[in-house]
């Protein structure tokens, strides 16, 4: 397994994790389930931690492709595509880290058996939805690097 394969295997985690975390959190809010909201916040905080290696594997995968000439053919054809994917990845990574911090802040505010404040839960839900969109955009741009058939006109 090389860096490119590892990156491709791992990058689905934050895309789907943000979506499932948001859905779980929304269900917790609708049902007014403190336990479900706490589980969701833990999952979203963990998602931020899991996303750290994904960013690094992306950097290593880019270097590996460049060394093998894999990305060179893509960049020669579409020079802005790799840069767009990298910029989108930076934005998505920032989003997932902010999401993790918000989830951790909510859990911290509710430590020691205190009730869970509503503001970090709602903020985490909004951030999870935004993060999902950012991650999905990044994944789409990354997919276009190797699959020209999905590129727009």
DSSP file (Angstrom, degrees, kcal/mol; ACC not computed):
  #  RESIDUE AA STRUCTURE BP1 BP2  ACC     N-H-->O    O-->H-N    N-H-->O    O-->H-N    TCO  KAPPA ALPHA  PHI   PSI    X-CA   Y-CA   Z-CA
    1    1 A X              0   0    0      0, 0.0     2,-0.2     0, 0.0     0, 0.0   0.000 360.0 360.0 360.0 129.1    0.0    0.0    0.0
    2    2 A X     >  -     0   0    0      1,-0.0     4,-2.5    59,-0.0     5,-0.2  -0.476 360.0 -91.8-106.0-178.2    1.4    3.4   -1.0
    3    3 A X  H  > S+     0   0    0      1,-0.2     4,-2.6     2,-0.2    58,-0.3   0.861 123.7  53.6 -63.9 -36.6    0.5    6.9    0.1
    4    4 A X  H  > S+     0   0    0      2,-0.2     4,-2.5     1,-0.2    -1,-0.2   0.942 111.3  45.1 -63.9 -46.5   -1.9    7.4   -2.7
    5    5 A X  H  > S+     0   0    0      2,-0.2     4,-2.3     1,-0.2    -2,-0.2   0.915 113.8  49.5 -63.5 -43.3   -3.8    4.2   -1.9
    6    6 A X  H  X S+     0   0    0     -4,-2.5     4,-2.3     2,-0.2    -1,-0.2   0.912 111.2  49.7 -62.5 -42.5   -3.9    5.1    1.8
    7    7 A X  H  X S+     0   0    0     -4,-2.6     4,-2.2    50,-0.2    -2,-0.2   0.925 111.8  47.9 -62.2 -44.6   -5.1    8.6    1.1
    8    8 A X  H  < S+     0   0    0     -4,-2.5     4,-0.3     1,-0.2    -1,-0.2   0.862 113.1  48.9 -64.8 -35.4   -7.9    7.2   -1.1
    9    9 A X  H  < S+     0   0    0     -4,-2.3     3,-0.4    -5,-0.2    -1,-0.2   0.883 117.7  39.4 -71.0 -38.0   -8.9    4.7    1.5
   10   10 A X  H >< S+     0   0    0     -4,-2.3     3,-1.8     1,-0.2     4,-0.5   0.762  95.8  76.6 -85.1 -26.2   -9.0    7.2    4.4
   11   11 A X  T 3X S+     0   0    0     -4,-2.2     4,-0.7     1,-0.3    -1,-0.2   0.619  85.0  65.1 -70.7  -8.8  -10.5   10.3    2.7
   12   12 A X  H 3> S+     0   0    0     -3,-0.4     4,-2.4    -4,-0.3     5,-0.4   0.741  87.0  74.2 -77.7 -22.3  -14.0    8.8    2.8
   13   13 A X  H <> S+     0   0    0     -3,-1.8     4,-2.9     1,-0.2     5,-0.2   0.944  99.6  38.5 -60.1 -53.2  -14.1    8.9    6.6
   14   14 A X  H  > S+     0   0    0     -4,-0.5     4,-2.0     2,-0.2     5,-0.2   0.846 114.8  54.9 -71.4 -28.9  -14.5   12.6    7.1
   15   15 A X  H  X S+     0   0    0     -4,-0.7     4,-1.3     2,-0.2    -2,-0.2   0.983 121.1  28.8 -63.3 -55.6  -16.9   13.0    4.2
   16   16 A X  H  X S+     0   0    0     -4,-2.4     4,-3.0     1,-0.2     5,-0.3   0.847 118.0  59.1 -74.4 -33.9  -19.3   10.4    5.5
   17   17 A X  H  X S+     0   0    0     -4,-2.9     4,-2.6    -5,-0.4     5,-0.2   0.898 105.4  48.6 -62.8 -41.4  -18.4   11.0    9.2
   18   18 A X  H  X S+     0   0    0     -4,-2.0     4,-2.1    -5,-0.2    -1,-0.2   0.904 114.2  47.0 -65.2 -40.3  -19.5   14.6    9.0
   19   19 A X  H  X S+     0   0    0     -4,-1.3     4,-2.5    -5,-0.2    -2,-0.2   0.954 116.0  42.7 -66.3 -49.9  -22.8   13.7    7.4
   20   20 A X  H  X S+     0   0    0     -4,-3.0     4,-2.6     1,-0.2     5,-0.2   0.882 113.9  52.4 -66.3 -37.1  -23.6   10.8    9.8
   21   21 A X  H  X S+     0   0    0     -4,-2.6     4,-2.3    -5,-0.3    -1,-0.2   0.907 110.7  47.9 -62.6 -41.5  -22.5   12.9   12.8
   22   22 A X  H  X S+     0   0    0     -4,-2.1     4,-2.6    -5,-0.2    -2,-0.2   0.916 112.7  48.2 -65.1 -43.5  -24.8   15.8   11.6
   23   23 A X  H  X S+     0   0    0     -4,-2.5     4,-2.4     2,-0.2    -2,-0.2   0.919 112.7  48.1 -63.7 -43.0  -27.7   13.4   11.1
   24   24 A X  H  X S+     0   0    0     -4,-2.6     4,-2.2     1,-0.2    -1,-0.2   0.901 112.7  48.8 -63.5 -41.0  -27.2   11.8   14.5
   25   25 A X  H  X S+     0   0    0     -4,-2.3     4,-2.2     2,-0.2    -2,-0.2   0.894 109.9  51.5 -66.4 -39.9  -27.0   15.2   16.1
   26   26 A X  H  X S+     0   0    0     -4,-2.6     4,-2.7     2,-0.2    -2,-0.2   0.909 109.9  49.2 -63.3 -42.1  -30.2   16.4   14.4
   27   27 A X  H  X S+     0   0    0     -4,-2.4     4,-2.6     1,-0.2     6,-0.2   0.911 109.9  52.4 -63.0 -41.3  -32.0   13.3   15.6
   28   28 A X  H  <>S+     0   0    0     -4,-2.2     5,-2.4     1,-0.2     4,-0.5   0.877 111.3  46.6 -61.7 -38.3  -30.7   13.9   19.1
   29   29 A X  H  <5S+     0   0    0     -4,-2.2     3,-0.5     3,-0.2    -2,-0.2   0.924 113.1  48.1 -69.4 -44.5  -32.0   17.5   18.9
   30   30 A X  H  <5S+     0   0    0     -4,-2.7    -2,-0.2     1,-0.2    -1,-0.2   0.910 118.2  40.5 -63.2 -42.4  -35.4   16.5   17.6
   31   31 A X  T  <5S-     0   0    0     -4,-2.6    -1,-0.2    -5,-0.2    -2,-0.2   0.531 105.9-129.2 -82.5  -5.7  -35.9   13.8   20.2
   32   32 A X  T   5 +     0   0    0     -3,-0.5     2,-0.8    -4,-0.5    -3,-0.2   0.893  49.9 162.5  55.2  42.2  -34.4   16.1   22.9
   33   33 A X     >< -     0   0    0     -5,-2.4     4,-2.1    -6,-0.2    -1,-0.2  -0.827  27.9-170.5 -98.0 107.5  -32.0   13.2   23.8
   34   34 A X  H  > S+     0   0    0     -2,-0.8     4,-2.3     1,-0.2    -1,-0.2   0.885  88.4  53.1 -61.8 -39.4  -29.1   14.5   25.8
   35   35 A X  H  > S+     0   0    0      2,-0.2     4,-2.5     1,-0.2    -1,-0.2   0.920 109.1  47.3 -64.0 -44.5  -27.4   11.1   25.5
   36   36 A X  H  > S+     0   0    0      1,-0.2     4,-2.2     2,-0.2    -1,-0.2   0.876 111.7  51.2 -65.9 -37.6  -27.7   11.0   21.7
   37   37 A X  H  X S+     0   0    0     -4,-2.1     4,-2.4    -9,-0.2    -1,-0.2   0.908 110.5  48.8 -65.2 -41.4  -26.4   14.6   21.5
   38   38 A X  H  X S+     0   0    0     -4,-2.3     4,-2.5     2,-0.2    -2,-0.2   0.921 111.0  49.6 -64.5 -43.7  -23.4   13.7   23.7
   39   39 A X  H  X S+     0   0    0     -4,-2.5     4,-2.4     1,-0.2    -1,-0.2   0.913 111.5  50.3 -60.6 -41.9  -22.6   10.6   21.6
   40   40 A X  H  X S+     0   0    0     -4,-2.2     4,-2.5     2,-0.2    -2,-0.2   0.916 109.7  49.5 -63.1 -43.7  -22.8   12.7   18.5
   41   41 A X  H  X S+     0   0    0     -4,-2.4     4,-2.4     1,-0.2    -1,-0.2   0.898 110.8  50.3 -63.8 -39.6  -20.5   15.3   19.9
   42   42 A X  H  X S+     0   0    0     -4,-2.5     4,-2.5     2,-0.2    -1,-0.2   0.922 111.0  49.6 -62.1 -43.0  -18.0   12.6   20.9
   43   43 A X  H  X S+     0   0    0     -4,-2.4     4,-2.0     1,-0.2    -2,-0.2   0.900 112.3  47.2 -63.1 -41.0  -18.2   11.2   17.3
   44   44 A X  H  X S+     0   0    0     -4,-2.5     4,-1.5     2,-0.2    -1,-0.2   0.867 111.8  49.8 -71.1 -36.0  -17.6   14.6   15.8
   45   45 A X  H  X S+     0   0    0     -4,-2.4     4,-1.4     2,-0.2    -2,-0.2   0.909 112.2  48.4 -66.1 -40.8  -14.7   15.4   18.1
   46   46 A X  H  X S+     0   0    0     -4,-2.5     4,-2.5     1,-0.2    -2,-0.2   0.866 104.8  60.2 -65.4 -36.4  -13.2   12.0   17.2
   47   47 A X  H  X S+     0   0    0     -4,-2.0     4,-1.5     1,-0.2    -1,-0.2   0.890 102.2  52.4 -58.6 -40.4  -13.7   12.7   13.5
   48   48 A X  H  X S+     0   0    0     -4,-1.5     4,-0.5     1,-0.2    -1,-0.2   0.908 110.3  47.9 -63.0 -41.2  -11.5   15.8   13.8
   49   49 A X  H >< S+     0   0    0     -4,-1.4     3,-0.9     1,-0.2     4,-0.5   0.894 111.0  50.4 -66.6 -39.0   -8.7   13.7   15.4
   50   50 A X  H 3X S+     0   0    0     -4,-2.5     4,-0.6     1,-0.2     3,-0.4   0.771 101.8  64.1 -69.3 -25.5   -9.0   11.0   12.7
   51   51 A X  H 3X S+     0   0    0     -4,-1.5     4,-1.6    -5,-0.2    -1,-0.2   0.662  82.4  79.4 -75.0 -15.5   -8.8   13.7   10.0
   52   52 A X  H <X S+     0   0    0     -3,-0.9     4,-1.5    -4,-0.5     3,-0.4   0.951  94.3  44.5 -59.6 -51.6   -5.2   14.6   10.9
   53   53 A X  H  > S+     0   0    0     -4,-0.5     4,-2.7    -3,-0.4    -1,-0.2   0.798 106.0  63.1 -65.7 -24.1   -3.6   11.7    9.2
   54   54 A X  H  X S+     0   0    0     -4,-0.6     4,-1.7     2,-0.2    -1,-0.2   0.913 102.0  49.7 -65.9 -40.8   -5.8   12.2    6.1
   55   55 A X  H  X S+     0   0    0     -4,-1.6     4,-1.6    -3,-0.4    -1,-0.2   0.925 112.9  47.1 -61.8 -44.3   -4.3   15.7    5.5
   56   56 A X  H  X S+     0   0    0     -4,-1.5     4,-2.3     1,-0.2    -2,-0.2   0.895 109.1  52.9 -66.9 -39.2   -0.7   14.3    5.8
   57   57 A X  H  X S+     0   0    0     -4,-2.7     4,-2.7     1,-0.2   -50,-0.2   0.844 105.8  56.3 -66.0 -29.9   -1.5   11.4    3.5
   58   58 A X  H  X S+     0   0    0     -4,-1.7     4,-2.2     2,-0.2    -1,-0.2   0.913 107.7  47.1 -65.1 -42.4   -2.7   13.9    0.9
   59   59 A X  H  X S+     0   0    0     -4,-1.6     4,-1.9     2,-0.2    -2,-0.2   0.925 115.6  45.0 -63.8 -44.1    0.6   15.7    1.0
   60   60 A X  H  X S+     0   0    0     -4,-2.3     4,-2.5     1,-0.2    -2,-0.2   0.878 111.4  53.2 -67.7 -37.3    2.5   12.5    0.7
   61   61 A X  H  X S+     0   0    0     -4,-2.7     4,-2.6   -58,-0.3     5,-0.2   0.897 107.4  51.7 -64.6 -40.0    0.2   11.2   -2.1
   62   62 A X  H  X S+     0   0    0     -4,-2.2     4,-2.3     2,-0.2    -1,-0.2   0.920 111.3  47.1 -61.9 -44.1    0.8   14.4   -4.0
   63   63 A X  H  X S+     0   0    0     -4,-1.9     4,-2.2     2,-0.2    -2,-0.2   0.905 112.2  50.5 -63.1 -41.6    4.5   14.0   -3.7
   64   64 A X  H  X S+     0   0    0     -4,-2.5     4,-1.7     2,-0.2     6,-0.3   0.903 111.3  47.6 -65.4 -41.4    4.3   10.3   -4.7
   65   65 A X  H  X>S+     0   0    0     -4,-2.6     5,-1.6     1,-0.2     4,-0.9   0.908 111.5  50.5 -65.7 -41.0    2.2   11.1   -7.8
   66   66 A X  H  <5S+     0   0    0     -4,-2.3     3,-0.4     1,-0.2    -2,-0.2   0.893 109.5  51.2 -64.0 -38.7    4.5   13.9   -8.9
   67   67 A X  H  <5S+     0   0    0     -4,-2.2    -1,-0.2     1,-0.2    -2,-0.2   0.846 115.0  42.4 -67.2 -33.4    7.5   11.6   -8.5
   68   68 A X  H  <5S-     0   0    0     -4,-1.7    -1,-0.2    -5,-0.2    -2,-0.2   0.527 112.5-116.2 -90.5  -6.1    5.9    8.9  -10.7
   69   69 A X  T  X5S+     0   0    0     -4,-0.9     4,-1.3    -3,-0.4    -3,-0.2   0.522  81.4 122.0  83.5   4.1    4.5   11.4  -13.2
   70   70 A X  H  ><S+     0   0    0     -5,-1.6     4,-0.8    -6,-0.3    -4,-0.2   0.937  80.7  34.1 -66.8 -47.7    0.9   10.5  -12.3
   71   71 A X  H  > S+     0   0    0     -6,-0.7     4,-3.4     1,-0.2     5,-0.3   0.753 107.2  72.1 -78.3 -22.8   -0.1   14.0  -11.4
   72   72 A X  H  > S+     0   0    0     -7,-0.5     4,-2.6     1,-0.2     5,-0.2   0.899  97.0  49.0 -60.5 -40.8    2.1   15.5  -14.0
   73   73 A X  H  X S+     0   0    0     -4,-1.3     4,-1.4     2,-0.2    -1,-0.2   0.896 114.9  45.2 -65.4 -39.1   -0.1   14.3  -16.8
   74   74 A X  H  X S+     0   0    0     -4,-0.8     4,-3.4     2,-0.2    -2,-0.2   0.939 114.7  46.8 -68.6 -47.0   -3.2   15.7  -15.0
   75   75 A X  H  < S+     0   0    0     -4,-3.4    -2,-0.2     1,-0.2    -1,-0.2   0.870 110.0  53.7 -66.0 -36.6   -1.5   19.0  -14.2
   76   76 A X  H  < S+     0   0    0     -4,-2.6     3,-0.3    -5,-0.3    -1,-0.2   0.871 117.0  38.8 -64.1 -35.1   -0.2   19.4  -17.7
   77   77 A X  H  < S+     0   0    0     -4,-1.4     2,-0.3     1,-0.3    -2,-0.2   0.892 138.4  13.5 -80.0 -42.5   -3.7   19.0  -19.0
   78   78 A X    >X  -     0   0    0     -4,-3.4     3,-1.5    -5,-0.1     4,-0.6  -0.744  69.3-178.0-137.4  82.5   -5.5   20.9  -16.3
   79   79 A X  H 3> S+     0   0    0     -3,-0.3     4,-0.6    -2,-0.3     3,-0.1   0.741  80.8  51.4 -62.4 -24.9   -2.9   23.0  -14.3
   80   80 A X  H 3> S+     0   0    0      1,-0.2     4,-2.5     2,-0.1    -1,-0.3   0.617  90.4  80.1 -86.7 -11.6   -5.5   24.4  -11.8
   81   81 A X  H <> S+     0   0    0     -3,-1.5     4,-2.2     2,-0.2    -1,-0.2   0.926  93.6  43.2 -66.8 -47.9   -7.1   21.1  -10.8
   82   82 A X  H  X S+     0   0    0     -4,-0.6     4,-2.4     1,-0.2    -1,-0.2   0.908 116.0  49.7 -64.8 -41.3   -4.5   19.9   -8.3
   83   83 A X  H  X S+     0   0    0     -4,-0.6     4,-2.6     2,-0.2     5,-0.2   0.894 109.5  51.6 -64.4 -39.2   -4.2   23.3   -6.8
   84   84 A X  H  X S+     0   0    0     -4,-2.5     4,-2.4     2,-0.2    -1,-0.2   0.907 110.6  48.7 -63.3 -41.0   -8.0   23.6   -6.5
   85   85 A X  H  X S+     0   0    0     -4,-2.2     4,-2.3     2,-0.2    -2,-0.2   0.919 112.2  48.4 -64.4 -43.3   -8.1   20.2   -4.7
   86   86 A X  H  X S+     0   0    0     -4,-2.4     4,-2.0     2,-0.2    -2,-0.2   0.903 112.9  47.3 -65.5 -41.0   -5.3   21.2   -2.3
   87   87 A X  H  X S+     0   0    0     -4,-2.6     4,-2.1     2,-0.2    -1,-0.2   0.910 112.6  49.2 -66.4 -41.4   -7.0   24.5   -1.5
   88   88 A X  H  X S+     0   0    0     -4,-2.4     4,-2.7    -5,-0.2    50,-0.2   0.887 109.2  53.5 -63.3 -37.9  -10.3   22.8   -1.0
   89   89 A X  H  X S+     0   0    0     -4,-2.3     4,-2.6     2,-0.2    -1,-0.2   0.892 107.3  51.0 -64.4 -39.5   -8.6   20.3    1.3
   90   90 A X  H  X S+     0   0    0     -4,-2.0     4,-2.2     2,-0.2    -2,-0.2   0.917 112.5  46.2 -63.5 -42.3   -7.2   23.1    3.4
   91   91 A X  H  X S+     0   0    0     -4,-2.1     4,-2.3     2,-0.2    -2,-0.2   0.917 114.2  47.5 -65.3 -43.2  -10.6   24.6    3.8
   92   92 A X  H  X S+     0   0    0     -4,-2.7     4,-2.6    42,-0.2    -2,-0.2   0.889 110.8  51.6 -66.3 -39.1  -12.2   21.3    4.6
   93   93 A X  H  X S+     0   0    0     -4,-2.6     4,-2.1     2,-0.2    -1,-0.2   0.912 109.6  49.8 -64.2 -42.1   -9.5   20.5    7.1
   94   94 A X  H  X S+     0   0    0     -4,-2.2     4,-2.4     1,-0.2    -2,-0.2   0.921 111.2  50.7 -60.5 -43.3  -10.1   23.8    8.8
   95   95 A X  H  X S+     0   0    0     -4,-2.3     4,-2.3     1,-0.2    -2,-0.2   0.916 110.3  47.3 -61.0 -44.8  -13.8   23.1    8.9
   96   96 A X  H  X S+     0   0    0     -4,-2.6     4,-2.3     2,-0.2    -1,-0.2   0.855 112.3  50.2 -69.8 -32.9  -13.4   19.7   10.5
   97   97 A X  H  X S+     0   0    0     -4,-2.1     4,-2.3     2,-0.2    -1,-0.2   0.905 111.1  48.2 -70.8 -39.8  -11.0   21.0   13.1
   98   98 A X  H  X S+     0   0    0     -4,-2.4     4,-2.4     2,-0.2    -2,-0.2   0.897 111.4  52.0 -63.5 -39.1  -13.4   23.8   14.0
   99   99 A X  H  X S+     0   0    0     -4,-2.3     4,-2.6    -5,-0.2    -2,-0.2   0.928 109.4  49.0 -60.4 -46.3  -16.1   21.2   14.2
  100  100 A X  H  X S+     0   0    0     -4,-2.3     4,-2.5     1,-0.2    -2,-0.2   0.890 111.2  49.7 -61.7 -40.4  -14.0   19.1   16.5
  101  101 A X  H  X S+     0   0    0     -4,-2.3     4,-2.4     2,-0.2    -1,-0.2   0.901 111.5  48.6 -65.6 -40.7  -13.3   22.1   18.7
  102  102 A X  H  X S+     0   0    0     -4,-2.4     4,-2.2     2,-0.2    -2,-0.2   0.919 112.3  48.4 -66.0 -42.5  -16.9   23.0   18.9
  103  103 A X  H  X S+     0   0    0     -4,-2.6     4,-2.2     1,-0.2    -2,-0.2   0.920 113.1  47.9 -62.8 -43.1  -17.9   19.5   19.8
  104  104 A X  H  X S+     0   0    0     -4,-2.5     4,-2.6     1,-0.2    -2,-0.2   0.878 109.2  54.1 -65.3 -37.1  -15.2   19.3   22.5
  105  105 A X  H  X S+     0   0    0     -4,-2.4     4,-2.5     2,-0.2    -2,-0.2   0.904 108.6  49.2 -63.6 -40.8  -16.4   22.7   23.8
  106  106 A X  H  X S+     0   0    0     -4,-2.2     4,-1.1     2,-0.2    11,-0.3   0.915 112.8  46.5 -63.6 -42.9  -19.9   21.4   24.2
  107  107 A X  H  < S+     0   0    0     -4,-2.2    -2,-0.2     1,-0.2    -1,-0.2   0.881 112.6  50.7 -66.6 -37.5  -18.7   18.3   26.0
  108  108 A X  H >< S+     0   0    0     -4,-2.6     3,-1.5     1,-0.2    -2,-0.2   0.903 107.6  52.9 -66.3 -40.9  -16.4   20.4   28.2
  109  109 A X  H 3< S+     0   0    0     -4,-2.5    -1,-0.2     1,-0.3    -2,-0.2   0.768 112.5  46.2 -65.4 -24.3  -19.3   22.7   29.1
  110  110 A X  T >< S+     0   0    0     -4,-1.1     3,-0.6    -3,-0.2     4,-0.3   0.176  85.3 130.1-103.7  16.7  -21.4   19.6   30.1
  111  111 A X  G X   +     0   0    0     -3,-1.5     3,-0.9     1,-0.2    -3,-0.1  -0.273  59.6  33.4 -70.0 158.0  -18.7   17.9   32.1
  112  112 A X  G 3  S-     0   0    0      1,-0.2    -1,-0.2     2,-0.0    -4,-0.0   0.763 135.3 -59.5  71.6  26.3  -19.4   16.7   35.6
  113  113 A X  G <  S+     0   0    0     -3,-0.6    -1,-0.2     1,-0.2    -2,-0.2   0.533  93.0 147.7  82.7   5.0  -23.0   15.7   35.0
  114  114 A X    <   -     0   0    0     -3,-0.9    -1,-0.2    -4,-0.3     2,-0.1  -0.364  57.6 -94.7 -68.5 153.7  -24.1   19.3   34.0
  115  115 A X        -     0   0    0      1,-0.1     2,-0.5    -6,-0.0    -1,-0.1  -0.383  44.2-102.5 -67.0 150.6  -26.8   19.5   31.3
  116  116 A X        -     0   0    0     -6,-0.1    -1,-0.1    -3,-0.1    -9,-0.1  -0.619  35.7-126.4 -76.4 119.9  -25.6   19.9   27.8
  117  117 A X     >  -     0   0    0     -2,-0.5     4,-0.7   -11,-0.3     3,-0.1  -0.360  10.6-136.1 -65.2 148.8  -26.0   23.6   26.7
  118  118 A X  H  > S+     0   0    0      1,-0.2     4,-2.5     2,-0.2     5,-0.3   0.841  91.7  69.4 -76.7 -32.6  -27.9   24.0   23.4
  119  119 A X  H  > S+     0   0    0      1,-0.2     4,-2.4     2,-0.2     5,-0.2   0.882 100.4  44.4 -60.7 -42.4  -25.6   26.5   21.7
  120  120 A X  H  > S+     0   0    0      2,-0.2     4,-2.3     1,-0.2    -1,-0.2   0.835 113.1  53.1 -72.1 -26.2  -22.6   24.2   21.1
  121  121 A X  H  X S+     0   0    0     -4,-0.7     4,-2.1    -3,-0.2    -2,-0.2   0.942 113.1  41.9 -69.5 -47.0  -25.0   21.5   19.9
  122  122 A X  H  X S+     0   0    0     -4,-2.5     4,-2.3     2,-0.2    -2,-0.2   0.912 116.1  49.9 -65.8 -42.2  -26.6   23.7   17.3
  123  123 A X  H  X S+     0   0    0     -4,-2.4     4,-2.7    -5,-0.3    -2,-0.2   0.905 110.7  49.8 -63.1 -40.8  -23.3   25.3   16.4
  124  124 A X  H  X S+     0   0    0     -4,-2.3     4,-2.6     2,-0.2    -1,-0.2   0.878 108.9  52.7 -65.7 -37.1  -21.8   21.8   15.9
  125  125 A X  H  X S+     0   0    0     -4,-2.1     4,-2.0     2,-0.2    -2,-0.2   0.937 111.6  45.3 -62.8 -46.1  -24.7   20.7   13.8
  126  126 A X  H  X S+     0   0    0     -4,-2.3     4,-2.3     1,-0.2    -2,-0.2   0.927 114.9  47.9 -63.2 -44.4  -24.2   23.8   11.5
  127  127 A X  H  X S+     0   0    0     -4,-2.7     4,-3.0     1,-0.2    -1,-0.2   0.868 108.9  54.5 -64.5 -36.2  -20.5   23.2   11.3
  128  128 A X  H  X S+     0   0    0     -4,-2.6     4,-2.3     2,-0.2    -1,-0.2   0.902 109.6  47.0 -64.9 -39.9  -21.0   19.5   10.6
  129  129 A X  H  X S+     0   0    0     -4,-2.0     4,-2.0     2,-0.2    -2,-0.2   0.920 114.7  45.8 -67.4 -43.3  -23.2   20.3    7.6
  130  130 A X  H  X S+     0   0    0     -4,-2.3     4,-2.5     2,-0.2    -2,-0.2   0.915 112.8  51.3 -64.0 -42.6  -20.7   22.9    6.3
  131  131 A X  H  X S+     0   0    0     -4,-3.0     4,-3.0     1,-0.2     5,-0.2   0.898 106.9  53.6 -62.7 -40.7  -17.9   20.5    6.9
  132  132 A X  H  X S+     0   0    0     -4,-2.3     4,-2.8     2,-0.2    -1,-0.2   0.937 110.3  47.0 -58.5 -45.9  -19.7   17.8    5.0
  133  133 A X  H  X S+     0   0    0     -4,-2.0     4,-2.3     2,-0.2    -2,-0.2   0.914 113.7  47.8 -63.1 -42.5  -20.1   20.1    2.0
  134  134 A X  H  X S+     0   0    0     -4,-2.5     4,-2.2     2,-0.2   -42,-0.2   0.913 114.3  46.5 -64.1 -42.4  -16.5   21.2    2.1
  135  135 A X  H  X S+     0   0    0     -4,-3.0     4,-2.6     2,-0.2    -2,-0.2   0.898 111.7  50.7 -67.4 -40.3  -15.3   17.6    2.4
  136  136 A X  H  X S+     0   0    0     -4,-2.8     4,-2.3    -5,-0.2    -2,-0.2   0.901 110.8  49.4 -64.8 -40.1  -17.6   16.5   -0.5
  137  137 A X  H  X S+     0   0    0     -4,-2.3     4,-2.5    -5,-0.2    -2,-0.2   0.921 111.6  49.0 -63.3 -43.8  -16.3   19.3   -2.7
  138  138 A X  H  X S+     0   0    0     -4,-2.2     4,-2.4   -50,-0.2    -2,-0.2   0.918 111.5  49.0 -61.9 -44.3  -12.7   18.3   -1.9
  139  139 A X  H  X S+     0   0    0     -4,-2.6     4,-2.5     2,-0.2    -1,-0.2   0.892 110.3  51.6 -63.6 -39.5  -13.4   14.6   -2.6
  140  140 A X  H  X S+     0   0    0     -4,-2.3     4,-1.7     2,-0.2    -2,-0.2   0.937 111.1  46.7 -62.9 -46.5  -15.1   15.6   -5.9
  141  141 A X  H  X S+     0   0    0     -4,-2.5     4,-0.7     1,-0.2    -2,-0.2   0.888 112.6  50.8 -63.5 -38.4  -12.1   17.7   -7.0
  142  142 A X  H >X S+     0   0    0     -4,-2.4     3,-0.8     1,-0.2     4,-0.7   0.891 107.6  53.1 -65.3 -39.2   -9.7   14.9   -5.9
  143  143 A X  H >X S+     0   0    0     -4,-2.5     4,-1.6     1,-0.2     3,-0.7   0.845 101.1  60.8 -64.0 -33.2  -11.7   12.4   -8.0
  144  144 A X  H 3< S+     0   0    0     -4,-1.7    -1,-0.2     1,-0.2    -2,-0.2   0.738  91.4  69.4 -66.8 -21.7  -11.4   14.6  -11.0
  145  145 A X  H << S+     0   0    0     -3,-0.8    -1,-0.2    -4,-0.7    -2,-0.2   0.895 116.9  20.6 -61.9 -39.1   -7.6   14.2  -10.8
  146  146 A X  H << S+     0   0    0     -3,-0.7     2,-0.4    -4,-0.7    -2,-0.2   0.517 124.4  55.4-108.6  -8.3   -7.8   10.6  -11.9
  147  147 A X    ><  +     0   0    0     -4,-1.6     3,-1.9    -5,-0.1     4,-0.3  -0.739  53.3 175.1-128.5  83.9  -11.2   10.5  -13.5
  148  148 A X  G >  S+     0   0    0     -2,-0.4     3,-1.3     1,-0.3    -1,-0.1   0.729  74.2  74.9 -61.9 -19.7  -11.5   13.0  -16.3
  149  149 A X  G 3  S+     0   0    0      1,-0.3    -1,-0.3    -3,-0.1    -5,-0.1   0.699  93.4  52.2 -68.1 -16.8  -15.0   11.7  -17.2
  150  150 A X  G <  S+     0   0    0     -3,-1.9    -1,-0.3    -7,-0.2    -2,-0.2   0.463  84.9 110.5 -97.2  -0.9  -16.5   13.4  -14.1
  151  151 A X  S <  S-     0   0    0     -3,-1.3   -10,-0.0    -4,-0.3    -3,-0.0  -0.420  70.3-117.8 -70.7 147.8  -15.1   16.8  -14.9
  152  152 A X              0   0    0      1,-0.1    -1,-0.1    -2,-0.1    -2,-0.0  -0.172 360.0 360.0 -75.8 176.7  -17.5   19.5  -16.0
  153  153 A X              0   0    0     -2,-0.0    -1,-0.1     0, 0.0    -2,-0.1   0.495 360.0 360.0 -68.0 360.0  -17.5   21.1  -19.4
